[in-house]
Amino acid sequence: MAETLNFDDARIGMPPEGWTLTKTGKGESRWTVEAEPTAPSKPNVLKQSGRATFPVAIKRDTNIRDGFVEVKFKAVAGSEDRAAGLIWRAKDADNYYVVRANALEDNVVLYKTVNGVRTSLEIVGRKGGYGVKAPVPSGQWHALRCDFAGHRFKVTYDGQLLFEVEDATMTNAGMIGLWTKADSVTLFDDLAYGEVK
């Protein structure tokens, strides 16, 4: 069973219903539904325009152990950071996995966040390093996806399988969500997720 959220039924300028809109760390996130003429599925998107260590939006009614989460995003602005991320197996705003694409660094990295502390995870078949280099042009729509089953996570960016990670820190089912960093202004649309039995 897969669901896709496009935020088109939500009220403009308001936070979407059914979400915990918060942050990991300090600051204030600001998640609002906005009209966006370039949206992949018009008319609305979910926009994060607050400033926090890691602004986080968690979909409360999800509980997936093995499955996938995918989103279309556009990095709009941010001088300190310009990032868009997907969360899965979230217990709360301080415990989750996240994969994120960064338009200032042109890379995609997968992390675990445990008790509010973020750690990047090693890529299968490679020693050391930090994520994978990938162009993430600002002002354009991109697609980010993670398929997760057991200890294995596969990351796909703009339709291309980028890398895989293995980690057994969080094995229970959890919620899915969205993530940004610092002063990132990011648009999200067509959030798809589902469970694999």
KOLTOR-811873 format. One record per atom (N, C-alpha, C, CB): x, y, z; residue number from 1; atom name; residue in one letter. Coordinates in steps of 0.1 Angstrom, whole numbers. Glycine has a CB too. Example, Ala and Ser with C-alpha at 12.3 -4.5 7.8 and 13.67 -1.06 7.14 Angstrom:
<pts>
PT_132_-57_78_1_N_A;
PT_123_-45_78_1_CA_A;
PT_132_-33_78_1_C_A;
PT_113_-45_90_1_CB_A;
PT_128_-22_71_2_N_S;
PT_137_-11_71_2_CA_S;
PT_129_0_79_2_C_S;
PT_141_-6_57_2_CB_S;
</pts>
This chain:
<pts>
PT_8_-12_0_1_N_M;
PT_0_0_0_1_CA_M;
PT_9_12_0_1_C_M;
PT_-10_0_12_1_CB_M;
PT_7_21_-10_2_N_A;
PT_15_33_-11_2_CA_A;
PT_5_45_-10_2_C_A;
PT_23_34_-24_2_CB_A;
PT_10_55_-4_3_N_E;
PT_2_68_-3_3_CA_E;
PT_11_79_-9_3_C_E;
PT_-1_72_12_3_CB_E;
PT_4_89_-15_4_N_T;
PT_11_101_-20_4_CA_T;
PT_4_113_-15_4_C_T;
PT_12_101_-36_4_CB_T;
PT_11_122_-9_5_N_L;
PT_6_135_-3_5_CA_L;
PT_11_146_-12_5_C_L;
PT_10_137_11_5_CB_L;
PT_2_154_-17_6_N_N;
PT_6_165_-26_6_CA_N;
PT_2_179_-19_6_C_N;
PT_0_164_-40_6_CB_N;
PT_-5_179_-8_7_N_F;
PT_-8_191_0_7_CA_F;
PT_-18_200_-7_7_C_F;
PT_5_198_3_7_CB_F;
PT_-25_194_-18_8_N_D;
PT_-34_203_-26_8_CA_D;
PT_-47_205_-19_8_C_D;
PT_-36_197_-39_8_CB_D;
PT_-51_197_-9_9_N_D;
PT_-63_199_-2_9_CA_D;
PT_-62_208_11_9_C_D;
PT_-69_186_2_9_CB_D;
PT_-49_211_14_10_N_A;
PT_-47_218_26_10_CA_A;
PT_-48_233_25_10_C_A;
PT_-32_215_31_10_CB_A;
PT_-50_240_36_11_N_R;
PT_-52_255_35_11_CA_R;
PT_-39_262_34_11_C_R;
PT_-60_260_48_11_CB_R;
PT_-39_272_24_12_N_I;
PT_-27_280_21_12_CA_I;
PT_-23_288_33_12_C_I;
PT_-30_289_9_12_CB_I;
PT_-10_288_36_13_N_G;
PT_-5_296_47_13_CA_G;
PT_-6_290_60_13_C_G;
PT_-12_309_47_13_CB_G;
PT_-11_277_61_14_N_M;
PT_-13_270_73_14_CA_M;
PT_-4_258_74_14_C_M;
PT_-28_266_75_14_CB_M;
PT_-1_253_86_15_N_P;
PT_6_240_86_15_CA_P;
PT_-3_229_82_15_C_P;
PT_12_238_101_15_CB_P;
PT_2_218_76_16_N_P;
PT_-7_207_73_16_CA_P;
PT_-12_200_85_16_C_P;
PT_0_197_63_16_CB_P;
PT_-23_194_85_17_N_E;
PT_-29_186_96_17_CA_E;
PT_-23_172_96_17_C_E;
PT_-44_186_95_17_CB_E;
PT_-22_167_109_18_N_G;
PT_-17_153_110_18_CA_G;
PT_-2_152_111_18_C_G;
PT_-22_145_99_18_CB_G;
PT_5_163_113_19_N_W;
PT_19_163_114_19_CA_W;
PT_24_169_127_19_C_W;
PT_25_171_102_19_CB_W;
PT_36_164_131_20_N_T;
PT_43_171_142_20_CA_T;
PT_54_179_136_20_C_T;
PT_49_160_152_20_CB_T;
PT_52_193_137_21_N_L;
PT_61_202_130_21_CA_L;
PT_70_208_140_21_C_L;
PT_52_213_122_21_CB_L;
PT_82_204_140_22_N_T;
PT_91_207_151_22_CA_T;
PT_105_208_146_22_C_T;
PT_90_196_162_22_CB_T;
PT_115_205_155_23_N_K;
PT_129_206_151_23_CA_K;
PT_137_197_160_23_C_K;
PT_134_220_151_23_CB_K;
PT_149_193_155_24_N_T;
PT_159_186_163_24_CA_T;
PT_169_197_166_24_C_T;
PT_166_174_155_24_CB_T;
PT_172_199_179_25_N_G;
PT_181_210_183_25_CA_G;
PT_174_223_187_25_C_G;
PT_191_213_172_25_CB_G;
PT_180_234_183_26_N_K;
PT_175_247_187_26_CA_K;
PT_168_254_175_26_C_K;
PT_187_256_192_26_CB_K;
PT_162_265_179_27_N_G;
PT_155_274_168_27_CA_G;
PT_141_271_166_27_C_G;
PT_162_272_155_27_CB_G;
PT_135_276_156_28_N_E;
PT_121_274_153_28_CA_E;
PT_119_270_138_28_C_E;
PT_113_287_156_28_CB_E;
PT_112_259_136_29_N_S;
PT_109_256_122_29_CA_S;
PT_96_263_118_29_C_S;
PT_107_240_121_29_CB_S;
PT_94_264_105_30_N_R;
PT_81_270_100_30_CA_R;
PT_77_262_88_30_C_R;
PT_83_285_97_30_CB_R;
PT_68_254_90_31_N_W;
PT_62_245_79_31_CA_W;
PT_48_250_75_31_C_W;
PT_62_230_83_31_CB_W;
PT_47_255_63_32_N_T;
PT_34_260_58_32_CA_T;
PT_31_254_44_32_C_T;
PT_33_275_58_32_CB_T;
PT_18_253_42_33_N_V;
PT_13_249_28_33_CA_V;
PT_13_262_20_33_C_V;
PT_0_242_28_33_CB_V;
PT_19_262_8_34_N_E;
PT_19_274_0_34_CA_E;
PT_15_271_-15_34_C_E;
PT_33_281_0_34_CB_E;
PT_9_280_-22_35_N_A;
PT_7_279_-36_35_CA_A;
PT_20_281_-43_35_C_A;
PT_-4_289_-41_35_CB_A;
PT_23_272_-53_36_N_E;
PT_36_272_-60_36_CA_E;
PT_33_269_-75_36_C_E;
PT_46_263_-54_36_CB_E;
PT_35_279_-84_37_N_P;
PT_32_276_-98_37_CA_P;
PT_41_266_-105_37_C_P;
PT_34_289_-106_37_CB_P;
PT_53_263_-99_38_N_T;
PT_62_253_-105_38_CA_T;
PT_60_239_-99_38_C_T;
PT_76_257_-103_38_CB_T;
PT_50_238_-90_39_N_A;
PT_48_225_-82_39_CA_A;
PT_47_213_-92_39_C_A;
PT_36_226_-73_39_CB_A;
PT_53_202_-90_40_N_P;
PT_51_190_-98_40_CA_P;
PT_37_186_-99_40_C_P;
PT_60_178_-93_40_CB_P;
PT_29_187_-88_41_N_S;
PT_15_185_-89_41_CA_S;
PT_8_197_-83_41_C_S;
PT_10_171_-81_41_CB_S;
PT_3_206_-92_42_N_K;
PT_-2_219_-87_42_CA_K;
PT_-15_217_-80_42_C_K;
PT_-4_228_-100_42_CB_K;
PT_-19_226_-71_43_N_P;
PT_-12_240_-70_43_CA_P;
PT_-3_241_-58_43_C_P;
PT_-23_250_-69_43_CB_P;
PT_-3_232_-48_44_N_N;
PT_3_235_-35_44_CA_N;
PT_16_227_-33_44_C_N;
PT_-6_232_-24_44_CB_N;
PT_24_232_-23_45_N_V;
PT_36_225_-18_45_CA_V;
PT_36_227_-3_45_C_V;
PT_49_230_-25_45_CB_V;
PT_45_220_3_46_N_L;
PT_48_222_17_46_CA_L;
PT_62_229_18_46_C_L;
PT_49_209_26_46_CB_L;
PT_62_241_25_47_N_K;
PT_74_249_25_47_CA_K;
PT_80_250_39_47_C_K;
PT_71_263_20_47_CB_K;
PT_93_249_40_48_N_Q;
PT_99_251_53_48_CA_Q;
PT_108_264_52_48_C_Q;
PT_109_239_57_48_CB_Q;
PT_104_274_60_49_N_S;
PT_111_287_59_49_CA_S;
PT_116_292_73_49_C_S;
PT_102_297_53_49_CB_S;
PT_115_283_83_50_N_G;
PT_120_287_96_50_CA_G;
PT_135_285_97_50_C_G;
PT_114_279_107_50_CB_G;
PT_141_287_109_51_N_R;
PT_155_286_111_51_CA_R;
PT_157_278_124_51_C_R;
PT_162_300_111_51_CB_R;
PT_163_266_122_52_N_A;
PT_166_258_134_52_CA_A;
PT_178_249_131_52_C_A;
PT_153_249_137_52_CB_A;
PT_183_242_141_53_N_T;
PT_194_233_138_53_CA_T;
PT_190_223_127_53_C_T;
PT_198_225_151_53_CB_T;
PT_179_216_129_54_N_F;
PT_173_207_119_54_CA_F;
PT_157_208_120_54_C_F;
PT_177_192_120_54_CB_F;
PT_151_216_111_55_N_P;
PT_136_216_111_55_CA_P;
PT_131_202_106_55_C_P;
PT_131_227_101_55_CB_P;
PT_121_197_113_56_N_V;
PT_116_184_111_56_CA_V;
PT_101_184_111_56_C_V;
PT_121_174_123_56_CB_V;
PT_95_177_101_57_N_A;
PT_81_175_100_57_CA_A;
PT_78_160_100_57_C_A;
PT_75_182_87_57_CB_A;
PT_71_155_110_58_N_I;
PT_69_140_111_58_CA_I;
PT_54_137_109_58_C_I;
PT_74_135_125_58_CB_I;
PT_51_128_100_59_N_K;
PT_37_124_98_59_CA_K;
PT_33_114_109_59_C_K;
PT_36_117_84_59_CB_K;
PT_24_119_117_60_N_R;
PT_21_111_129_60_CA_R;
PT_14_98_127_60_C_R;
PT_12_120_138_60_CB_R;
PT_6_96_117_61_N_D;
PT_-2_84_115_61_CA_D;
PT_6_73_107_61_C_D;
PT_-15_87_109_61_CB_D;
PT_19_74_106_62_N_T;
PT_27_64_98_62_CA_T;
PT_34_56_108_62_C_T;
PT_36_71_88_62_CB_T;
PT_36_43_105_63_N_N;
PT_44_34_113_63_CA_N;
PT_49_23_104_63_C_N;
PT_35_28_125_63_CB_N;
PT_61_25_98_64_N_I;
PT_66_16_88_64_CA_I;
PT_80_11_93_64_C_I;
PT_67_23_74_64_CB_I;
PT_82_-2_92_65_N_R;
PT_95_-8_94_65_CA_R;
PT_103_-10_81_65_C_R;
PT_94_-22_102_65_CB_R;
PT_97_-17_72_66_N_D;
PT_103_-19_59_66_CA_D;
PT_94_-13_48_66_C_D;
PT_105_-35_56_66_CB_D;
PT_100_-5_40_67_N_G;
PT_92_2_29_67_CA_G;
PT_100_12_22_67_C_G;
PT_80_8_35_67_CB_G;
PT_93_23_18_68_N_F;
PT_100_33_11_68_CA_F;
PT_94_47_14_68_C_F;
PT_100_31_-5_68_CB_F;
PT_102_57_12_69_N_V;
PT_97_71_13_69_CA_V;
PT_104_79_2_69_C_V;
PT_100_77_27_69_CB_V;
PT_96_87_-5_70_N_E;
PT_101_95_-16_70_CA_E;
PT_95_108_-17_70_C_E;
PT_99_87_-30_70_CB_E;
PT_102_118_-21_71_N_V;
PT_97_132_-22_71_CA_V;
PT_103_139_-34_71_C_V;
PT_99_139_-9_71_CB_V;
PT_95_149_-39_72_N_K;
PT_101_159_-49_72_CA_K;
PT_104_171_-40_72_C_K;
PT_91_161_-61_72_CB_K;
PT_115_178_-43_73_N_F;
PT_119_189_-35_73_CA_F;
PT_126_200_-44_73_C_F;
PT_128_186_-24_73_CB_F;
PT_125_212_-40_74_N_K;
PT_132_223_-46_74_CA_K;
PT_139_231_-35_74_C_K;
PT_123_232_-55_74_CB_K;
PT_152_232_-36_75_N_A;
PT_160_241_-27_75_CA_A;
PT_159_255_-32_75_C_A;
PT_175_236_-26_75_CB_A;
PT_153_264_-24_76_N_V;
PT_151_277_-29_76_CA_V;
PT_161_287_-24_76_C_V;
PT_137_282_-24_76_CB_V;
PT_165_287_-11_77_N_A;
PT_174_297_-6_77_CA_A;
PT_180_291_7_77_C_A;
PT_167_310_-3_77_CB_A;
PT_190_299_12_78_N_G;
PT_198_295_24_78_CA_G;
PT_212_298_22_78_C_G;
PT_195_280_27_78_CB_G;
PT_218_306_30_79_N_S;
PT_232_309_29_79_CA_S;
PT_241_300_37_79_C_S;
PT_235_324_33_79_CB_S;
PT_236_296_49_80_N_E;
PT_243_286_57_80_CA_E;
PT_241_272_52_80_C_E;
PT_238_287_72_80_CB_E;
PT_229_269_48_81_N_D;
PT_226_256_43_81_CA_D;
PT_215_257_33_81_C_D;
PT_223_246_54_81_CB_D;
PT_214_246_24_82_N_R;
PT_203_246_14_82_CA_R;
PT_200_231_12_82_C_R;
PT_207_253_1_82_CB_R;
PT_192_225_21_83_N_A;
PT_191_211_22_83_CA_A;
PT_176_206_22_83_C_A;
PT_198_205_34_83_CB_A;
PT_174_194_17_84_N_A;
PT_161_187_17_84_CA_A;
PT_164_173_21_84_C_A;
PT_154_188_4_84_CB_A;
PT_156_168_31_85_N_G;
PT_158_154_36_85_CA_G;
PT_145_147_38_85_C_G;
PT_165_155_48_85_CB_G;
PT_146_133_38_86_N_L;
PT_136_124_41_86_CA_L;
PT_139_116_54_86_C_L;
PT_134_114_29_86_CB_L;
PT_129_115_62_87_N_I;
PT_131_108_75_87_CA_I;
PT_123_94_74_87_C_I;
PT_126_116_87_87_CB_I;
PT_128_84_81_88_N_W;
PT_121_72_83_88_CA_W;
PT_125_65_96_88_C_W;
PT_123_62_71_88_CB_W;
PT_116_56_101_89_N_R;
PT_118_49_113_89_CA_R;
PT_119_59_125_89_C_R;
PT_129_40_113_89_CB_R;
PT_112_70_124_90_N_A;
PT_113_80_135_90_CA_A;
PT_105_76_147_90_C_A;
PT_108_94_129_90_CB_A;
PT_112_77_158_91_N_K;
PT_105_75_171_91_CA_K;
PT_99_89_176_91_C_K;
PT_114_69_182_91_CB_K;
PT_107_99_173_92_N_D;
PT_104_113_177_92_CA_D;
PT_114_122_170_92_C_D;
PT_104_115_193_92_CB_D;
PT_113_135_173_93_N_A;
PT_122_145_166_93_CA_A;
PT_137_143_169_93_C_A;
PT_117_159_170_93_CB_A;
PT_140_134_178_94_N_D;
PT_154_133_182_94_CA_D;
PT_160_119_178_94_C_D;
PT_156_134_197_94_CB_D;
PT_151_110_172_95_N_N;
PT_156_97_169_95_CA_N;
PT_150_92_156_95_C_N;
PT_152_87_180_95_CB_N;
PT_158_91_145_96_N_Y;
PT_153_88_132_96_CA_Y;
PT_165_86_122_96_C_Y;
PT_144_99_126_96_CB_Y;
PT_162_80_111_97_N_Y;
PT_172_80_100_97_CA_Y;
PT_168_92_91_97_C_Y;
PT_172_66_92_97_CB_Y;
PT_178_97_84_98_N_V;
PT_175_108_74_98_CA_V;
PT_185_107_63_98_C_V;
PT_176_122_81_98_CB_V;
PT_180_108_51_99_N_V;
PT_189_110_39_99_CA_V;
PT_186_124_34_99_C_V;
PT_187_99_28_99_CB_V;
PT_197_132_30_100_N_R;
PT_194_145_26_100_CA_R;
PT_203_149_14_100_C_R;
PT_197_155_37_100_CB_R;
PT_198_157_6_101_N_A;
PT_205_163_-6_101_CA_A;
PT_208_178_-2_101_C_A;
PT_197_162_-19_101_CB_A;
PT_220_183_-6_102_N_N;
PT_224_196_-2_102_CA_N;
PT_229_204_-14_102_C_N;
PT_235_196_9_102_CB_N;
PT_222_215_-17_103_N_A;
PT_225_223_-29_103_CA_A;
PT_238_231_-28_103_C_A;
PT_213_232_-32_103_CB_A;
PT_242_234_-16_104_N_L;
PT_255_241_-14_104_CA_L;
PT_267_232_-14_104_C_L;
PT_255_249_-1_104_CB_L;
PT_265_220_-10_105_N_E;
PT_276_210_-10_105_CA_E;
PT_276_201_-22_105_C_E;
PT_276_202_3_105_CB_E;
PT_265_201_-30_106_N_D;
PT_263_191_-41_106_CA_D;
PT_266_177_-37_106_C_D;
PT_272_196_-53_106_CB_D;
PT_259_172_-27_107_N_N;
PT_261_158_-23_107_CA_N;
PT_248_153_-16_107_C_N;
PT_273_157_-13_107_CB_N;
PT_248_140_-15_108_N_V;
PT_237_133_-8_108_CA_V;
PT_243_124_3_108_C_V;
PT_228_124_-18_108_CB_V;
PT_238_126_15_109_N_V;
PT_244_119_27_109_CA_V;
PT_232_112_35_109_C_V;
PT_252_128_35_109_CB_V;
PT_235_101_40_110_N_L;
PT_226_94_49_110_CA_L;
PT_231_94_63_110_C_L;
PT_223_79_44_110_CB_L;
PT_222_97_73_111_N_Y;
PT_226_99_87_111_CA_Y;
PT_217_91_96_111_C_Y;
PT_227_113_91_111_CB_Y;
PT_221_88_108_112_N_K;
PT_212_84_119_112_CA_K;
PT_213_96_129_112_C_K;
PT_216_70_125_112_CB_K;
PT_201_99_135_113_N_T;
PT_200_108_146_113_CA_T;
PT_196_101_158_113_C_T;
PT_191_120_142_113_CB_T;
PT_204_100_168_114_N_V;
PT_201_93_180_114_CA_V;
PT_202_103_192_114_C_V;
PT_210_80_182_114_CB_V;
PT_191_104_199_115_N_N;
PT_191_114_210_115_CA_N;
PT_195_128_206_115_C_N;
PT_199_109_222_115_CB_N;
PT_191_131_194_116_N_G;
PT_194_145_189_116_CA_G;
PT_208_146_183_116_C_G;
PT_193_154_200_116_CB_G;
PT_216_136_183_117_N_V;
PT_230_137_177_117_CA_V;
PT_230_130_164_117_C_V;
PT_240_130_187_117_CB_V;
PT_235_137_154_118_N_R;
PT_235_133_140_118_CA_R;
PT_249_127_136_118_C_R;
PT_231_144_130_118_CB_R;
PT_249_115_130_119_N_T;
PT_261_108_126_119_CA_T;
PT_259_103_112_119_C_T;
PT_265_97_136_119_CB_T;
PT_269_107_103_120_N_S;
PT_268_101_89_120_CA_S;
PT_272_86_89_120_C_S;
PT_277_109_80_120_CB_S;
PT_266_79_80_121_N_L;
PT_268_64_80_121_CA_L;
PT_276_61_67_121_C_L;
PT_255_57_79_121_CB_L;
PT_285_50_69_122_N_E;
PT_293_46_58_122_CA_E;
PT_286_39_47_122_C_E;
PT_304_37_63_122_CB_E;
PT_290_41_35_123_N_I;
PT_284_35_23_123_CA_I;
PT_290_21_22_123_C_I;
PT_287_44_11_123_CB_I;
PT_280_12_18_124_N_V;
PT_284_-2_16_124_CA_V;
PT_295_-3_5_124_C_V;
PT_272_-11_12_124_CB_V;
PT_305_-10_7_125_N_G;
PT_316_-12_-3_125_CA_G;
PT_326_-1_-4_125_C_G;
PT_309_-14_-16_125_CB_G;
PT_326_8_6_126_N_R;
PT_335_19_5_126_CA_R;
PT_340_22_19_126_C_R;
PT_329_32_-1_126_CB_R;
PT_353_25_21_127_N_K;
PT_358_28_34_127_CA_K;
PT_359_44_35_127_C_K;
PT_372_22_37_127_CB_K;
PT_353_49_46_128_N_G;
PT_354_64_48_128_CA_G;
PT_347_72_38_128_C_G;
PT_369_67_47_128_CB_G;
PT_349_85_38_129_N_G;
PT_342_94_29_129_CA_G;
PT_329_99_36_129_C_G;
PT_339_87_16_129_CB_G;
PT_322_108_28_130_N_Y;
PT_311_114_34_130_CA_Y;
PT_300_115_23_130_C_Y;
PT_314_129_39_130_CB_Y;
PT_291_106_23_131_N_G;
PT_280_106_13_131_CA_G;
PT_286_104_-1_131_C_G;
PT_273_119_14_131_CB_G;
PT_278_109_-11_132_N_V;
PT_282_108_-25_132_CA_V;
PT_280_122_-32_132_C_V;
PT_273_97_-32_132_CB_V;
PT_289_126_-40_133_N_K;
PT_288_138_-47_133_CA_K;
PT_277_137_-58_133_C_K;
PT_302_142_-54_133_CB_K;
PT_269_147_-59_134_N_A;
PT_258_147_-69_134_CA_A;
PT_254_161_-70_134_C_A;
PT_246_138_-64_134_CB_A;
PT_252_166_-83_135_N_P;
PT_247_180_-85_135_CA_P;
PT_233_181_-80_135_C_P;
PT_248_183_-100_135_CB_P;
PT_231_192_-72_136_N_V;
PT_218_195_-66_136_CA_V;
PT_215_210_-69_136_C_V;
PT_217_192_-50_136_CB_V;
PT_212_213_-82_137_N_P;
PT_210_227_-85_137_CA_P;
PT_198_234_-78_137_C_P;
PT_208_229_-100_137_CB_P;
PT_200_245_-72_138_N_S;
PT_190_253_-66_138_CA_S;
PT_179_257_-76_138_C_S;
PT_195_265_-58_138_CB_S;
PT_167_259_-71_139_N_G;
PT_157_264_-80_139_CA_G;
PT_151_254_-90_139_C_G;
PT_162_276_-88_139_CB_G;
PT_155_242_-89_140_N_Q;
PT_150_231_-97_140_CA_Q;
PT_144_220_-89_140_C_Q;
PT_161_225_-107_140_CB_Q;
PT_134_213_-94_141_N_W;
PT_128_202_-87_141_CA_W;
PT_136_189_-89_141_C_W;
PT_114_199_-92_141_CB_W;
PT_138_182_-78_142_N_H;
PT_146_169_-78_142_CA_H;
PT_137_159_-71_142_C_H;
PT_160_171_-71_142_CB_H;
PT_141_146_-72_143_N_A;
PT_134_135_-65_143_CA_A;
PT_144_128_-57_143_C_A;
PT_128_125_-75_143_CB_A;
PT_141_125_-44_144_N_L;
PT_149_118_-35_144_CA_L;
PT_141_107_-29_144_C_L;
PT_154_128_-23_144_CB_L;
PT_147_95_-28_145_N_R;
PT_140_83_-23_145_CA_R;
PT_149_74_-15_145_C_R;
PT_134_75_-36_145_CB_R;
PT_143_68_-5_146_N_C;
PT_150_57_2_146_CA_C;
PT_141_45_3_146_C_C;
PT_155_62_16_146_CB_C;
PT_147_33_-1_147_N_D;
PT_140_21_2_147_CA_D;
PT_147_14_14_147_C_D;
PT_141_11_-11_147_CB_D;
PT_140_10_24_148_N_F;
PT_146_5_36_148_CA_F;
PT_140_-8_40_148_C_F;
PT_145_15_47_148_CB_F;
PT_148_-18_42_149_N_A;
PT_144_-31_47_149_CA_A;
PT_154_-37_56_149_C_A;
PT_141_-41_34_149_CB_A;
PT_150_-42_67_150_N_G;
PT_160_-47_77_150_CA_G;
PT_171_-37_80_150_C_G;
PT_166_-60_71_150_CB_G;
PT_183_-41_78_151_N_H;
PT_195_-32_81_151_CA_H;
PT_199_-24_68_151_C_H;
PT_206_-40_87_151_CB_H;
PT_193_-26_57_152_N_R;
PT_198_-21_44_152_CA_R;
PT_189_-10_39_152_C_R;
PT_198_-33_34_152_CB_R;
PT_196_1_35_153_N_F;
PT_189_13_29_153_CA_F;
PT_195_16_16_153_C_F;
PT_191_25_39_153_CB_F;
PT_186_18_6_154_N_K;
PT_190_21_-8_154_CA_K;
PT_186_35_-11_154_C_K;
PT_185_11_-18_154_CB_K;
PT_195_44_-15_155_N_V;
PT_192_58_-18_155_CA_V;
PT_192_61_-33_155_C_V;
PT_202_67_-11_155_CB_V;
PT_181_66_-38_156_N_T;
PT_179_70_-52_156_CA_T;
PT_177_85_-53_156_C_T;
PT_167_62_-58_156_CB_T;
PT_184_91_-62_157_N_Y;
PT_183_106_-64_157_CA_Y;
PT_181_108_-79_157_C_Y;
PT_196_113_-59_157_CB_Y;
PT_171_116_-82_158_N_D;
PT_167_119_-96_158_CA_D;
PT_167_106_-105_158_C_D;
PT_176_129_-102_158_CB_D;
PT_161_95_-99_159_N_G;
PT_159_83_-106_159_CA_G;
PT_171_74_-107_159_C_G;
PT_155_86_-120_159_CB_G;
PT_183_78_-101_160_N_Q;
PT_195_70_-102_160_CA_Q;
PT_199_64_-88_160_C_Q;
PT_207_78_-108_160_CB_Q;
PT_201_51_-87_161_N_L;
PT_206_45_-75_161_CA_L;
PT_219_51_-72_161_C_L;
PT_206_30_-76_161_CB_L;
PT_221_58_-60_162_N_L;
PT_233_64_-57_162_CA_L;
PT_242_55_-48_162_C_L;
PT_231_77_-50_162_CB_L;
PT_236_50_-37_163_N_F;
PT_244_42_-28_163_CA_F;
PT_235_34_-19_163_C_F;
PT_254_51_-20_163_CB_F;
PT_242_25_-11_164_N_E;
PT_235_17_-1_164_CA_E;
PT_242_18_12_164_C_E;
PT_233_2_-5_164_CB_E;
PT_235_18_23_165_N_V;
PT_240_18_37_165_CA_V;
PT_235_7_45_165_C_V;
PT_237_32_43_165_CB_V;
PT_243_1_54_166_N_E;
PT_238_-8_63_166_CA_E;
PT_239_-3_77_166_C_E;
PT_245_-22_62_166_CB_E;
PT_229_-4_85_167_N_D;
PT_229_0_99_167_CA_D;
PT_218_-6_107_167_C_D;
PT_228_16_100_167_CB_D;
PT_221_-10_119_168_N_A;
PT_211_-17_127_168_CA_A;
PT_208_-10_140_168_C_A;
PT_217_-31_131_168_CB_A;
PT_210_3_140_169_N_T;
PT_207_11_152_169_CA_T;
PT_192_11_156_169_C_T;
PT_212_25_151_169_CB_T;
PT_184_14_145_170_N_M;
PT_169_15_147_170_CA_M;
PT_162_5_139_170_C_M;
PT_164_30_144_170_CB_M;
PT_157_-6_145_171_N_T;
PT_152_-17_137_171_CA_T;
PT_136_-17_138_171_C_T;
PT_157_-30_141_171_CB_T;
PT_131_-9_147_172_N_N;
PT_116_-10_149_172_CA_N;
PT_109_-1_138_172_C_N;
PT_112_-5_163_172_CB_N;
PT_96_-4_136_173_N_A;
PT_88_5_128_173_CA_A;
PT_88_19_133_173_C_A;
PT_74_-1_126_173_CB_A;
PT_86_29_125_174_N_G;
PT_85_43_129_174_CA_G;
PT_79_51_119_174_C_G;
PT_99_48_133_174_CB_G;
PT_78_64_122_175_N_M;
PT_71_74_114_175_CA_M;
PT_80_79_102_175_C_M;
PT_66_86_122_175_CB_M;
PT_74_84_92_176_N_I;
PT_82_90_81_176_CA_I;
PT_80_105_82_176_C_I;
PT_77_85_67_176_CB_I;
PT_89_113_75_177_N_G;
PT_88_127_76_177_CA_G;
PT_98_134_67_177_C_G;
PT_90_132_90_177_CB_G;
PT_98_147_69_178_N_L;
PT_107_156_60_178_CA_L;
PT_116_164_70_178_C_L;
PT_98_166_52_178_CB_L;
PT_127_169_64_179_N_W;
PT_138_175_72_179_CA_W;
PT_145_186_64_179_C_W;
PT_148_164_76_179_CB_W;
PT_149_196_70_180_N_T;
PT_159_206_64_180_CA_T;
PT_169_209_74_180_C_T;
PT_151_218_59_180_CB_T;
PT_178_219_71_181_N_K;
PT_188_222_80_181_CA_K;
PT_190_238_80_181_C_K;
PT_202_216_76_181_CB_K;
PT_192_243_92_182_N_A;
PT_197_257_94_182_CA_A;
PT_187_267_88_182_C_A;
PT_211_259_89_182_CB_A;
PT_192_275_78_183_N_D;
PT_183_285_72_183_CA_D;
PT_178_281_58_183_C_D;
PT_191_298_71_183_CB_D;
PT_178_268_56_184_N_S;
PT_173_263_43_184_CA_S;
PT_158_267_41_184_C_S;
PT_174_248_42_184_CB_S;
PT_155_273_29_185_N_V;
PT_141_275_25_185_CA_V;
PT_139_264_14_185_C_V;
PT_139_289_19_185_CB_V;
PT_130_255_17_186_N_T;
PT_129_243_8_186_CA_T;
PT_114_240_6_186_C_T;
PT_136_231_14_186_CB_T;
PT_111_237_-7_187_N_L;
PT_97_233_-11_187_CA_L;
PT_97_218_-12_187_C_L;
PT_93_240_-24_187_CB_L;
PT_86_211_-8_188_N_F;
PT_84_197_-9_188_CA_F;
PT_70_194_-16_188_C_F;
PT_84_190_5_188_CB_F;
PT_69_184_-24_189_N_D;
PT_57_180_-31_189_CA_D;
PT_57_165_-33_189_C_D;
PT_55_188_-44_189_CB_D;
PT_45_159_-35_190_N_D;
PT_44_145_-39_190_CA_D;
PT_52_136_-30_190_C_D;
PT_49_143_-53_190_CB_D;
PT_49_137_-17_191_N_L;
PT_56_128_-7_191_CA_L;
PT_49_115_-8_191_C_L;
PT_55_134_7_191_CB_L;
PT_56_105_-12_192_N_A;
PT_51_91_-14_192_CA_A;
PT_58_82_-3_192_C_A;
PT_53_86_-28_192_CB_A;
PT_50_73_2_193_N_Y;
PT_55_63_12_193_CA_Y;
PT_47_51_12_193_C_Y;
PT_56_69_26_193_CB_Y;
PT_53_40_16_194_N_G;
PT_45_27_16_194_CA_G;
PT_53_17_24_194_C_G;
PT_42_23_3_194_CB_G;
PT_46_6_27_195_N_E;
PT_52_-5_35_195_CA_E;
PT_54_-17_25_195_C_E;
PT_43_-9_47_195_CB_E;
PT_65_-24_27_196_N_V;
PT_68_-36_20_196_CA_V;
PT_67_-48_30_196_C_V;
PT_82_-36_13_196_CB_V;
PT_58_-57_27_197_N_K;
PT_56_-68_36_197_CA_K;
PT_66_-79_32_197_C_K;
PT_42_-74_35_197_CB_K;
</pts>
